[in-house]
Amino acid sequence: MSGQDSTNISRTNWAALESKEDEGIDYSDIPPLSEEFFEKATLRNPASQAQQLVQIEPDVSQWFQA
């Protein structure tokens, strides 16, 4: 398993999950987020290695930044 421990395999039933409609998801056990939550929230940028997943030509990057 290319360096991954076989005990670390997801036990999620992906077929059952993908067959559900969004309207069928029960959110009742998730508390609503209050204004206090957003006041204390911190924006976190992804790790530096995650920012290197896509290579973009410098001129294209400069165009988007402009």
N, C-alpha and C positions, 0 to 999 in steps of 0.2 A: 504493500500500500504506500509506496513511495515515502517512507519516513513517518507515516502516521500510525499511531497505535490503533489496532483493530477494535479496541474497546471504546474508541472515541467516534463511533459511527452513529449518525443521526438515526433516531428511532421514529422520526416523523413519518406518518403515512401520507406521503405527498400526493398520491392519487386521490385519496379521500379529501384532502385539503383543496386540491385544485378543482374538484368537482362541485364544491360549495359556491353558491352565489354570495356576493357581498352582503346582500340583504339578510342572509341567514346567519351572519356572524353575531354572536351574543357579546355585547360590550358592557353588560350590566355589572361585571366585577371590576371594571376599570374606573377609578374615581375621576371626576372631571378635573381639569387643570384650572387652578384659580389664577387670579391676577398676581397674587403673591408668588406663585411658581414662576411666572414669566418675568417678574421683577428680579428674581434671584437667578434666573437662568443665565448660562454663559455659553456663548457661541464658541464652538471648538472646531478648528480646522482639522481635516484629516491628516494622518501621519504623512511625513514627507515621502515615503515610498508609495503611498496611494496617489500622490500627485503626479507620479511618473508613469502611470498606466497607459497614457496615450501620448504619442509623440506628435507634436504640432510644429510645422515649419515656423521659424521665427517671424517671418513677415505676416503670416496668418495670425499668429498670437498678437503681434503689434496692432493689427487691424482691429481685432476684438477688443483689445485694451483701449484703443482710441475711442 
